[in-house]
Amino acid sequence: MKTIPILAALLAVTACGPSGPQTCKLADPTTCTGGQVCERVKDKGNPYCFQPIQLKGTVKVLGTTTAIWGAEVSAVDANGVPTWTIAKSDGSGEWTLRIETERSDDKGTPIFRTVTLRAAAQDYQPFPSG
């Protein structure tokens, strides 16, 4: 089996509208518009709408420039719990994974957290293995 390397970059966009963030309902994603997502804010009673925090990257065959199509990429927290959904790589090996993130203030500043990426694809050894 071949090994899958994962290349990733963090994309964090936290801009809000001119009047500040809009309150929303966590259980109803339609309460946020314009691609924004509803997330909790530390020490605030209401969640607000913010631009999502996303990881973007490419899955390629180790030591080559050959992209792997259909690889499933996920992120787990320090306890091994999945942080959100699974992203699938496209024909260029590119993927985007939204990371649900608590915010530290109503400007949308994300609270730092560490995640570990995992990838698996047919005919390849999962990374990391074990």
CNS distance restraints for C-alpha pairs under 8 A (distance, minus, plus):
assign (resid   1 and name CA) (resid 123 and name CA) 6.29 0.50 0.50
assign (resid   1 and name CA) (resid 124 and name CA) 5.12 0.50 0.50
assign (resid   1 and name CA) (resid 125 and name CA) 5.40 0.50 0.50
assign (resid   2 and name CA) (resid  61 and name CA) 7.39 0.50 0.50
assign (resid   2 and name CA) (resid  62 and name CA) 7.65 0.50 0.50
assign (resid   2 and name CA) (resid 123 and name CA) 7.26 0.50 0.50
assign (resid   2 and name CA) (resid 124 and name CA) 4.77 0.50 0.50
assign (resid   2 and name CA) (resid 125 and name CA) 5.64 0.50 0.50
assign (resid   3 and name CA) (resid  61 and name CA) 6.86 0.50 0.50
assign (resid   3 and name CA) (resid  62 and name CA) 6.07 0.50 0.50
assign (resid   3 and name CA) (resid 124 and name CA) 5.87 0.50 0.50
assign (resid   3 and name CA) (resid 125 and name CA) 5.16 0.50 0.50
assign (resid   3 and name CA) (resid 126 and name CA) 6.89 0.50 0.50
assign (resid   3 and name CA) (resid 127 and name CA) 6.81 0.50 0.50
assign (resid   4 and name CA) (resid  59 and name CA) 6.79 0.50 0.50
assign (resid   4 and name CA) (resid  60 and name CA) 6.45 0.50 0.50
assign (resid   4 and name CA) (resid  61 and name CA) 5.71 0.50 0.50
assign (resid   4 and name CA) (resid  62 and name CA) 5.93 0.50 0.50
assign (resid   4 and name CA) (resid 119 and name CA) 7.05 0.50 0.50
assign (resid   4 and name CA) (resid 120 and name CA) 7.43 0.50 0.50
assign (resid   4 and name CA) (resid 124 and name CA) 6.62 0.50 0.50
assign (resid   4 and name CA) (resid 125 and name CA) 6.72 0.50 0.50
assign (resid   4 and name CA) (resid 126 and name CA) 6.59 0.50 0.50
assign (resid   4 and name CA) (resid 127 and name CA) 5.79 0.50 0.50
assign (resid   5 and name CA) (resid  59 and name CA) 6.17 0.50 0.50
assign (resid   5 and name CA) (resid  60 and name CA) 6.14 0.50 0.50
assign (resid   5 and name CA) (resid  61 and name CA) 6.65 0.50 0.50
assign (resid   5 and name CA) (resid  62 and name CA) 5.57 0.50 0.50
assign (resid   5 and name CA) (resid 127 and name CA) 6.96 0.50 0.50
assign (resid   6 and name CA) (resid  57 and name CA) 7.12 0.50 0.50
assign (resid   6 and name CA) (resid  58 and name CA) 6.27 0.50 0.50
assign (resid   6 and name CA) (resid  59 and name CA) 5.10 0.50 0.50
assign (resid   6 and name CA) (resid  60 and name CA) 7.11 0.50 0.50
assign (resid   6 and name CA) (resid 117 and name CA) 7.83 0.50 0.50
assign (resid   6 and name CA) (resid 119 and name CA) 7.30 0.50 0.50
assign (resid   6 and name CA) (resid 127 and name CA) 8.00 0.50 0.50
assign (resid   7 and name CA) (resid  57 and name CA) 5.13 0.50 0.50
assign (resid   7 and name CA) (resid  58 and name CA) 5.25 0.50 0.50
assign (resid   7 and name CA) (resid  59 and name CA) 6.42 0.50 0.50
assign (resid   8 and name CA) (resid  55 and name CA) 6.50 0.50 0.50
assign (resid   8 and name CA) (resid  56 and name CA) 5.47 0.50 0.50
assign (resid   8 and name CA) (resid  57 and name CA) 3.94 0.50 0.50
assign (resid   8 and name CA) (resid  58 and name CA) 6.61 0.50 0.50
assign (resid   9 and name CA) (resid  55 and name CA) 5.78 0.50 0.50
assign (resid   9 and name CA) (resid  56 and name CA) 5.34 0.50 0.50
assign (resid   9 and name CA) (resid  57 and name CA) 5.89 0.50 0.50
assign (resid  10 and name CA) (resid  53 and name CA) 7.84 0.50 0.50
assign (resid  10 and name CA) (resid  54 and name CA) 6.25 0.50 0.50
assign (resid  10 and name CA) (resid  55 and name CA) 4.65 0.50 0.50
assign (resid  10 and name CA) (resid  56 and name CA) 6.35 0.50 0.50
assign (resid  11 and name CA) (resid  53 and name CA) 6.24 0.50 0.50
assign (resid  11 and name CA) (resid  54 and name CA) 5.19 0.50 0.50
assign (resid  11 and name CA) (resid  55 and name CA) 5.76 0.50 0.50
assign (resid  11 and name CA) (resid  56 and name CA) 6.92 0.50 0.50
assign (resid  12 and name CA) (resid  51 and name CA) 7.95 0.50 0.50
assign (resid  12 and name CA) (resid  52 and name CA) 7.16 0.50 0.50
assign (resid  12 and name CA) (resid  53 and name CA) 4.88 0.50 0.50
assign (resid  12 and name CA) (resid  54 and name CA) 6.36 0.50 0.50
assign (resid  13 and name CA) (resid  51 and name CA) 5.64 0.50 0.50
assign (resid  13 and name CA) (resid  52 and name CA) 6.77 0.50 0.50
assign (resid  13 and name CA) (resid  53 and name CA) 6.58 0.50 0.50
assign (resid  14 and name CA) (resid  50 and name CA) 6.05 0.50 0.50
assign (resid  14 and name CA) (resid  51 and name CA) 5.28 0.50 0.50
assign (resid  14 and name CA) (resid  52 and name CA) 7.44 0.50 0.50
assign (resid  14 and name CA) (resid  53 and name CA) 7.93 0.50 0.50
assign (resid  14 and name CA) (resid 107 and name CA) 7.03 0.50 0.50
assign (resid  14 and name CA) (resid 108 and name CA) 5.17 0.50 0.50
assign (resid  14 and name CA) (resid 109 and name CA) 6.55 0.50 0.50
assign (resid  15 and name CA) (resid  50 and name CA) 7.09 0.50 0.50
assign (resid  15 and name CA) (resid  51 and name CA) 6.72 0.50 0.50
assign (resid  15 and name CA) (resid 107 and name CA) 7.16 0.50 0.50
assign (resid  15 and name CA) (resid 108 and name CA) 7.16 0.50 0.50
assign (resid  16 and name CA) (resid  20 and name CA) 5.66 0.50 0.50
assign (resid  16 and name CA) (resid  21 and name CA) 5.47 0.50 0.50
assign (resid  16 and name CA) (resid  49 and name CA) 8.00 0.50 0.50
assign (resid  16 and name CA) (resid  50 and name CA) 6.38 0.50 0.50
assign (resid  16 and name CA) (resid  51 and name CA) 7.62 0.50 0.50
assign (resid  16 and name CA) (resid 107 and name CA) 6.76 0.50 0.50
assign (resid  16 and name CA) (resid 108 and name CA) 7.58 0.50 0.50
assign (resid  17 and name CA) (resid  21 and name CA) 6.27 0.50 0.50
assign (resid  20 and name CA) (resid 106 and name CA) 7.57 0.50 0.50
assign (resid  20 and name CA) (resid 107 and name CA) 7.29 0.50 0.50
assign (resid  21 and name CA) (resid  48 and name CA) 5.91 0.50 0.50
assign (resid  21 and name CA) (resid  49 and name CA) 5.92 0.50 0.50
assign (resid  21 and name CA) (resid  50 and name CA) 7.00 0.50 0.50
assign (resid  21 and name CA) (resid 106 and name CA) 6.54 0.50 0.50
assign (resid  21 and name CA) (resid 107 and name CA) 7.15 0.50 0.50
assign (resid  22 and name CA) (resid  32 and name CA) 7.72 0.50 0.50
assign (resid  22 and name CA) (resid  48 and name CA) 5.42 0.50 0.50
assign (resid  22 and name CA) (resid  49 and name CA) 5.45 0.50 0.50
assign (resid  23 and name CA) (resid  46 and name CA) 6.40 0.50 0.50
assign (resid  23 and name CA) (resid  47 and name CA) 5.82 0.50 0.50
assign (resid  23 and name CA) (resid  48 and name CA) 4.28 0.50 0.50
assign (resid  23 and name CA) (resid  49 and name CA) 6.23 0.50 0.50
assign (resid  24 and name CA) (resid  28 and name CA) 7.79 0.50 0.50
assign (resid  24 and name CA) (resid  31 and name CA) 5.30 0.50 0.50
assign (resid  24 and name CA) (resid  32 and name CA) 6.45 0.50 0.50
assign (resid  24 and name CA) (resid  38 and name CA) 5.97 0.50 0.50
assign (resid  24 and name CA) (resid  46 and name CA) 7.37 0.50 0.50
assign (resid  24 and name CA) (resid  47 and name CA) 5.82 0.50 0.50
assign (resid  24 and name CA) (resid  48 and name CA) 5.33 0.50 0.50
assign (resid  24 and name CA) (resid  49 and name CA) 6.24 0.50 0.50
assign (resid  25 and name CA) (resid  29 and name CA) 7.16 0.50 0.50
assign (resid  25 and name CA) (resid  31 and name CA) 6.29 0.50 0.50
assign (resid  25 and name CA) (resid  38 and name CA) 6.74 0.50 0.50
assign (resid  25 and name CA) (resid  47 and name CA) 6.81 0.50 0.50
assign (resid  26 and name CA) (resid  38 and name CA) 5.67 0.50 0.50
assign (resid  26 and name CA) (resid  39 and name CA) 6.75 0.50 0.50
assign (resid  26 and name CA) (resid  47 and name CA) 6.99 0.50 0.50
assign (resid  29 and name CA) (resid  37 and name CA) 6.84 0.50 0.50
assign (resid  29 and name CA) (resid  38 and name CA) 6.67 0.50 0.50
assign (resid  31 and name CA) (resid  38 and name CA) 7.68 0.50 0.50
assign (resid  32 and name CA) (resid  36 and name CA) 5.61 0.50 0.50
assign (resid  32 and name CA) (resid  37 and name CA) 5.90 0.50 0.50
assign (resid  32 and name CA) (resid  38 and name CA) 6.39 0.50 0.50
assign (resid  32 and name CA) (resid  49 and name CA) 5.65 0.50 0.50
assign (resid  33 and name CA) (resid  37 and name CA) 7.82 0.50 0.50
assign (resid  35 and name CA) (resid  51 and name CA) 6.72 0.50 0.50
assign (resid  35 and name CA) (resid  52 and name CA) 7.78 0.50 0.50
assign (resid  36 and name CA) (resid  49 and name CA) 5.71 0.50 0.50
assign (resid  36 and name CA) (resid  50 and name CA) 5.03 0.50 0.50
assign (resid  36 and name CA) (resid  51 and name CA) 4.49 0.50 0.50
assign (resid  36 and name CA) (resid  52 and name CA) 6.12 0.50 0.50
assign (resid  37 and name CA) (resid  49 and name CA) 5.26 0.50 0.50
assign (resid  37 and name CA) (resid  50 and name CA) 5.48 0.50 0.50
assign (resid  37 and name CA) (resid  51 and name CA) 6.15 0.50 0.50
assign (resid  37 and name CA) (resid  52 and name CA) 5.85 0.50 0.50
assign (resid  38 and name CA) (resid  47 and name CA) 6.32 0.50 0.50
assign (resid  38 and name CA) (resid  48 and name CA) 5.48 0.50 0.50
assign (resid  38 and name CA) (resid  49 and name CA) 4.55 0.50 0.50
assign (resid  38 and name CA) (resid  50 and name CA) 6.52 0.50 0.50
assign (resid  39 and name CA) (resid  47 and name CA) 5.32 0.50 0.50
assign (resid  39 and name CA) (resid  48 and name CA) 5.74 0.50 0.50
assign (resid  39 and name CA) (resid  49 and name CA) 6.45 0.50 0.50
assign (resid  39 and name CA) (resid  50 and name CA) 7.18 0.50 0.50
assign (resid  39 and name CA) (resid 100 and name CA) 7.42 0.50 0.50
assign (resid  39 and name CA) (resid 101 and name CA) 6.82 0.50 0.50
assign (resid  39 and name CA) (resid 102 and name CA) 6.13 0.50 0.50
assign (resid  39 and name CA) (resid 103 and name CA) 7.18 0.50 0.50
assign (resid  40 and name CA) (resid  44 and name CA) 7.74 0.50 0.50
assign (resid  40 and name CA) (resid  46 and name CA) 7.05 0.50 0.50
assign (resid  40 and name CA) (resid  47 and name CA) 4.34 0.50 0.50
assign (resid  40 and name CA) (resid  48 and name CA) 6.57 0.50 0.50
assign (resid  40 and name CA) (resid 101 and name CA) 7.79 0.50 0.50
assign (resid  40 and name CA) (resid 102 and name CA) 5.19 0.50 0.50
assign (resid  40 and name CA) (resid 103 and name CA) 6.24 0.50 0.50
assign (resid  41 and name CA) (resid  45 and name CA) 7.90 0.50 0.50
assign (resid  41 and name CA) (resid  46 and name CA) 7.35 0.50 0.50
assign (resid  41 and name CA) (resid  47 and name CA) 5.82 0.50 0.50
assign (resid  41 and name CA) (resid  48 and name CA) 7.15 0.50 0.50
assign (resid  41 and name CA) (resid 102 and name CA) 5.77 0.50 0.50
assign (resid  41 and name CA) (resid 103 and name CA) 4.63 0.50 0.50
assign (resid  41 and name CA) (resid 104 and name CA) 5.73 0.50 0.50
assign (resid  41 and name CA) (resid 105 and name CA) 5.93 0.50 0.50
assign (resid  41 and name CA) (resid 106 and name CA) 6.68 0.50 0.50
assign (resid  41 and name CA) (resid 108 and name CA) 7.88 0.50 0.50
assign (resid  42 and name CA) (resid 102 and name CA) 6.78 0.50 0.50
assign (resid  42 and name CA) (resid 103 and name CA) 6.12 0.50 0.50
assign (resid  42 and name CA) (resid 104 and name CA) 5.23 0.50 0.50
assign (resid  42 and name CA) (resid 105 and name CA) 6.72 0.50 0.50
assign (resid  48 and name CA) (resid 106 and name CA) 7.37 0.50 0.50
assign (resid  50 and name CA) (resid 108 and name CA) 6.14 0.50 0.50
assign (resid  52 and name CA) (resid  98 and name CA) 6.64 0.50 0.50
assign (resid  52 and name CA) (resid  99 and name CA) 7.52 0.50 0.50
assign (resid  52 and name CA) (resid 100 and name CA) 7.71 0.50 0.50
assign (resid  53 and name CA) (resid  98 and name CA) 5.88 0.50 0.50
assign (resid  53 and name CA) (resid  99 and name CA) 5.62 0.50 0.50
assign (resid  53 and name CA) (resid 100 and name CA) 7.06 0.50 0.50
assign (resid  53 and name CA) (resid 101 and name CA) 7.01 0.50 0.50
assign (resid  53 and name CA) (resid 110 and name CA) 7.99 0.50 0.50
assign (resid  54 and name CA) (resid  96 and name CA) 6.55 0.50 0.50
assign (resid  54 and name CA) (resid  97 and name CA) 5.45 0.50 0.50
assign (resid  54 and name CA) (resid  98 and name CA) 4.31 0.50 0.50
assign (resid  54 and name CA) (resid  99 and name CA) 5.64 0.50 0.50
assign (resid  55 and name CA) (resid  96 and name CA) 5.71 0.50 0.50
assign (resid  55 and name CA) (resid  97 and name CA) 5.15 0.50 0.50
assign (resid  55 and name CA) (resid  98 and name CA) 6.35 0.50 0.50
assign (resid  55 and name CA) (resid  99 and name CA) 7.17 0.50 0.50
assign (resid  56 and name CA) (resid  94 and name CA) 7.35 0.50 0.50
assign (resid  56 and name CA) (resid  95 and name CA) 5.69 0.50 0.50
assign (resid  56 and name CA) (resid  96 and name CA) 4.38 0.50 0.50
assign (resid  56 and name CA) (resid  97 and name CA) 6.34 0.50 0.50
assign (resid  57 and name CA) (resid  94 and name CA) 5.61 0.50 0.50
assign (resid  57 and name CA) (resid  95 and name CA) 5.52 0.50 0.50
assign (resid  57 and name CA) (resid  96 and name CA) 6.65 0.50 0.50
assign (resid  58 and name CA) (resid  67 and name CA) 7.50 0.50 0.50
assign (resid  58 and name CA) (resid  89 and name CA) 7.36 0.50 0.50
assign (resid  58 and name CA) (resid  92 and name CA) 7.60 0.50 0.50
assign (resid  58 and name CA) (resid  93 and name CA) 4.98 0.50 0.50
assign (resid  58 and name CA) (resid  94 and name CA) 4.27 0.50 0.50
assign (resid  58 and name CA) (resid  95 and name CA) 6.15 0.50 0.50
assign (resid  59 and name CA) (resid  67 and name CA) 5.98 0.50 0.50
assign (resid  59 and name CA) (resid  68 and name CA) 5.66 0.50 0.50
assign (resid  59 and name CA) (resid  69 and name CA) 7.99 0.50 0.50
assign (resid  59 and name CA) (resid  71 and name CA) 7.22 0.50 0.50
assign (resid  59 and name CA) (resid  89 and name CA) 7.02 0.50 0.50
assign (resid  59 and name CA) (resid  93 and name CA) 4.86 0.50 0.50
assign (resid  59 and name CA) (resid  94 and name CA) 6.47 0.50 0.50
assign (resid  59 and name CA) (resid  95 and name CA) 7.89 0.50 0.50
assign (resid  60 and name CA) (resid  64 and name CA) 6.91 0.50 0.50
assign (resid  60 and name CA) (resid  65 and name CA) 6.18 0.50 0.50
assign (resid  60 and name CA) (resid  66 and name CA) 5.36 0.50 0.50
assign (resid  60 and name CA) (resid  67 and name CA) 4.29 0.50 0.50
assign (resid  60 and name CA) (resid  68 and name CA) 5.25 0.50 0.50
assign (resid  60 and name CA) (resid  93 and name CA) 6.36 0.50 0.50
assign (resid  61 and name CA) (resid  65 and name CA) 6.82 0.50 0.50
assign (resid  61 and name CA) (resid  66 and name CA) 5.53 0.50 0.50
assign (resid  61 and name CA) (resid  67 and name CA) 6.41 0.50 0.50
assign (resid  61 and name CA) (resid  68 and name CA) 6.63 0.50 0.50
assign (resid  67 and name CA) (resid  91 and name CA) 7.06 0.50 0.50
assign (resid  67 and name CA) (resid  92 and name CA) 5.48 0.50 0.50
assign (resid  67 and name CA) (resid  93 and name CA) 4.55 0.50 0.50
assign (resid  68 and name CA) (resid  89 and name CA) 7.09 0.50 0.50
assign (resid  68 and name CA) (resid  90 and name CA) 7.86 0.50 0.50
assign (resid  68 and name CA) (resid  91 and name CA) 7.15 0.50 0.50
assign (resid  68 and name CA) (resid  92 and name CA) 7.25 0.50 0.50
assign (resid  68 and name CA) (resid  93 and name CA) 4.94 0.50 0.50
assign (resid  68 and name CA) (resid 121 and name CA) 7.76 0.50 0.50
assign (resid  69 and name CA) (resid  88 and name CA) 7.85 0.50 0.50
assign (resid  69 and name CA) (resid  89 and name CA) 5.39 0.50 0.50
assign (resid  69 and name CA) (resid  90 and name CA) 5.21 0.50 0.50
assign (resid  69 and name CA) (resid  91 and name CA) 4.89 0.50 0.50
assign (resid  69 and name CA) (resid  92 and name CA) 6.82 0.50 0.50
assign (resid  69 and name CA) (resid  93 and name CA) 5.30 0.50 0.50
assign (resid  70 and name CA) (resid  88 and name CA) 5.34 0.50 0.50
assign (resid  70 and name CA) (resid  89 and name CA) 4.96 0.50 0.50
assign (resid  70 and name CA) (resid  90 and name CA) 6.16 0.50 0.50
assign (resid  70 and name CA) (resid  91 and name CA) 7.66 0.50 0.50
assign (resid  70 and name CA) (resid  93 and name CA) 7.71 0.50 0.50
assign (resid  70 and name CA) (resid 121 and name CA) 6.56 0.50 0.50
assign (resid  71 and name CA) (resid  88 and name CA) 5.41 0.50 0.50
assign (resid  71 and name CA) (resid  89 and name CA) 5.21 0.50 0.50
assign (resid  71 and name CA) (resid  93 and name CA) 7.68 0.50 0.50
assign (resid  71 and name CA) (resid 119 and name CA) 6.43 0.50 0.50
assign (resid  71 and name CA) (resid 120 and name CA) 5.51 0.50 0.50
assign (resid  71 and name CA) (resid 121 and name CA) 4.38 0.50 0.50
assign (resid  71 and name CA) (resid 122 and name CA) 7.52 0.50 0.50
assign (resid  72 and name CA) (resid  86 and name CA) 6.22 0.50 0.50
assign (resid  72 and name CA) (resid  87 and name CA) 5.65 0.50 0.50
assign (resid  72 and name CA) (resid  88 and name CA) 4.65 0.50 0.50
assign (resid  72 and name CA) (resid  89 and name CA) 6.65 0.50 0.50
assign (resid  72 and name CA) (resid 119 and name CA) 5.43 0.50 0.50
assign (resid  72 and name CA) (resid 120 and name CA) 5.31 0.50 0.50
assign (resid  72 and name CA) (resid 121 and name CA) 6.28 0.50 0.50
assign (resid  73 and name CA) (resid  86 and name CA) 5.68 0.50 0.50
assign (resid  73 and name CA) (resid  87 and name CA) 5.14 0.50 0.50
assign (resid  73 and name CA) (resid  88 and name CA) 6.22 0.50 0.50
assign (resid  73 and name CA) (resid  89 and name CA) 7.60 0.50 0.50
assign (resid  73 and name CA) (resid  95 and name CA) 7.68 0.50 0.50
assign (resid  73 and name CA) (resid  97 and name CA) 7.76 0.50 0.50
assign (resid  73 and name CA) (resid 117 and name CA) 6.82 0.50 0.50
assign (resid  73 and name CA) (resid 118 and name CA) 5.60 0.50 0.50
assign (resid  73 and name CA) (resid 119 and name CA) 4.39 0.50 0.50
assign (resid  73 and name CA) (resid 120 and name CA) 6.75 0.50 0.50
assign (resid  74 and name CA) (resid  82 and name CA) 7.11 0.50 0.50
assign (resid  74 and name CA) (resid  83 and name CA) 7.91 0.50 0.50
assign (resid  74 and name CA) (resid  84 and name CA) 7.69 0.50 0.50
assign (resid  74 and name CA) (resid  85 and name CA) 6.70 0.50 0.50
assign (resid  74 and name CA) (resid  86 and name CA) 4.89 0.50 0.50
assign (resid  74 and name CA) (resid  87 and name CA) 6.43 0.50 0.50
assign (resid  74 and name CA) (resid  97 and name CA) 7.40 0.50 0.50
assign (resid  74 and name CA) (resid 117 and name CA) 5.69 0.50 0.50
assign (resid  74 and name CA) (resid 118 and name CA) 5.28 0.50 0.50
assign (resid  74 and name CA) (resid 119 and name CA) 6.49 0.50 0.50
assign (resid  75 and name CA) (resid  82 and name CA) 5.77 0.50 0.50
assign (resid  75 and name CA) (resid  83 and name CA) 5.74 0.50 0.50
assign (resid  75 and name CA) (resid  84 and name CA) 7.22 0.50 0.50
assign (resid  75 and name CA) (resid  86 and name CA) 7.91 0.50 0.50
assign (resid  75 and name CA) (resid  99 and name CA) 7.97 0.50 0.50
assign (resid  75 and name CA) (resid 115 and name CA) 5.85 0.50 0.50
assign (resid  75 and name CA) (resid 116 and name CA) 5.38 0.50 0.50
assign (resid  75 and name CA) (resid 117 and name CA) 4.45 0.50 0.50
assign (resid  75 and name CA) (resid 118 and name CA) 6.11 0.50 0.50
assign (resid  76 and name CA) (resid  80 and name CA) 5.05 0.50 0.50
assign (resid  76 and name CA) (resid  81 and name CA) 5.04 0.50 0.50
assign (resid  76 and name CA) (resid  82 and name CA) 4.19 0.50 0.50
assign (resid  76 and name CA) (resid  83 and name CA) 5.32 0.50 0.50
assign (resid  76 and name CA) (resid 115 and name CA) 5.41 0.50 0.50
assign (resid  76 and name CA) (resid 116 and name CA) 5.31 0.50 0.50
assign (resid  76 and name CA) (resid 117 and name CA) 6.57 0.50 0.50
assign (resid  76 and name CA) (resid 118 and name CA) 7.74 0.50 0.50
assign (resid  77 and name CA) (resid  81 and name CA) 5.41 0.50 0.50
assign (resid  77 and name CA) (resid  82 and name CA) 6.39 0.50 0.50
assign (resid  77 and name CA) (resid  83 and name CA) 6.20 0.50 0.50
assign (resid  77 and name CA) (resid 113 and name CA) 7.89 0.50 0.50
assign (resid  77 and name CA) (resid 114 and name CA) 6.37 0.50 0.50
assign (resid  77 and name CA) (resid 115 and name CA) 4.67 0.50 0.50
assign (resid  77 and name CA) (resid 116 and name CA) 6.41 0.50 0.50
assign (resid  78 and name CA) (resid 114 and name CA) 6.71 0.50 0.50
assign (resid  78 and name CA) (resid 115 and name CA) 6.53 0.50 0.50
assign (resid  78 and name CA) (resid 116 and name CA) 7.62 0.50 0.50
assign (resid  83 and name CA) (resid  99 and name CA) 6.22 0.50 0.50
assign (resid  83 and name CA) (resid 100 and name CA) 6.54 0.50 0.50
assign (resid  83 and name CA) (resid 115 and name CA) 7.87 0.50 0.50
assign (resid  84 and name CA) (resid  98 and name CA) 6.80 0.50 0.50
assign (resid  84 and name CA) (resid  99 and name CA) 5.89 0.50 0.50
assign (resid  84 and name CA) (resid 100 and name CA) 6.25 0.50 0.50
assign (resid  85 and name CA) (resid  97 and name CA) 7.19 0.50 0.50
assign (resid  85 and name CA) (resid  98 and name CA) 7.36 0.50 0.50
assign (resid  86 and name CA) (resid  97 and name CA) 6.97 0.50 0.50
assign (resid  87 and name CA) (resid  95 and name CA) 6.06 0.50 0.50
assign (resid  87 and name CA) (resid  96 and name CA) 6.14 0.50 0.50
assign (resid  87 and name CA) (resid  97 and name CA) 5.47 0.50 0.50
assign (resid  88 and name CA) (resid  95 and name CA) 5.97 0.50 0.50
assign (resid  88 and name CA) (resid  96 and name CA) 7.99 0.50 0.50
assign (resid  89 and name CA) (resid  93 and name CA) 4.83 0.50 0.50
assign (resid  89 and name CA) (resid  94 and name CA) 4.97 0.50 0.50
assign (resid  89 and name CA) (resid  95 and name CA) 4.59 0.50 0.50
assign (resid  90 and name CA) (resid  94 and name CA) 5.45 0.50 0.50
assign (resid  90 and name CA) (resid  95 and name CA) 6.58 0.50 0.50
assign (resid 101 and name CA) (resid 110 and name CA) 6.29 0.50 0.50
assign (resid 101 and name CA) (resid 111 and name CA) 6.89 0.50 0.50
assign (resid 102 and name CA) (resid 110 and name CA) 6.23 0.50 0.50
assign (resid 102 and name CA) (resid 111 and name CA) 5.92 0.50 0.50
assign (resid 103 and name CA) (resid 108 and name CA) 5.44 0.50 0.50
assign (resid 103 and name CA) (resid 109 and name CA) 5.37 0.50 0.50
assign (resid 103 and name CA) (resid 110 and name CA) 4.44 0.50 0.50
assign (resid 103 and name CA) (resid 111 and name CA) 5.37 0.50 0.50
assign (resid 104 and name CA) (resid 108 and name CA) 6.88 0.50 0.50
assign (resid 104 and name CA) (resid 109 and name CA) 5.53 0.50 0.50
assign (resid 104 and name CA) (resid 110 and name CA) 5.99 0.50 0.50
assign (resid 104 and name CA) (resid 111 and name CA) 5.59 0.50 0.50
assign (resid 105 and name CA) (resid 109 and name CA) 5.96 0.50 0.50
assign (resid 118 and name CA) (resid 126 and name CA) 7.38 0.50 0.50
assign (resid 118 and name CA) (resid 127 and name CA) 5.61 0.50 0.50
assign (resid 118 and name CA) (resid 128 and name CA) 6.03 0.50 0.50
assign (resid 119 and name CA) (resid 126 and name CA) 5.69 0.50 0.50
assign (resid 119 and name CA) (resid 127 and name CA) 5.25 0.50 0.50
assign (resid 119 and name CA) (resid 128 and name CA) 7.30 0.50 0.50
assign (resid 120 and name CA) (resid 124 and name CA) 6.90 0.50 0.50
assign (resid 120 and name CA) (resid 125 and name CA) 6.88 0.50 0.50
assign (resid 120 and name CA) (resid 126 and name CA) 4.40 0.50 0.50
assign (resid 120 and name CA) (resid 127 and name CA) 6.49 0.50 0.50
assign (resid 121 and name CA) (resid 125 and name CA) 7.46 0.50 0.50
assign (resid 121 and name CA) (resid 126 and name CA) 6.89 0.50 0.50
assign (resid 125 and name CA) (resid 129 and name CA) 7.02 0.50 0.50
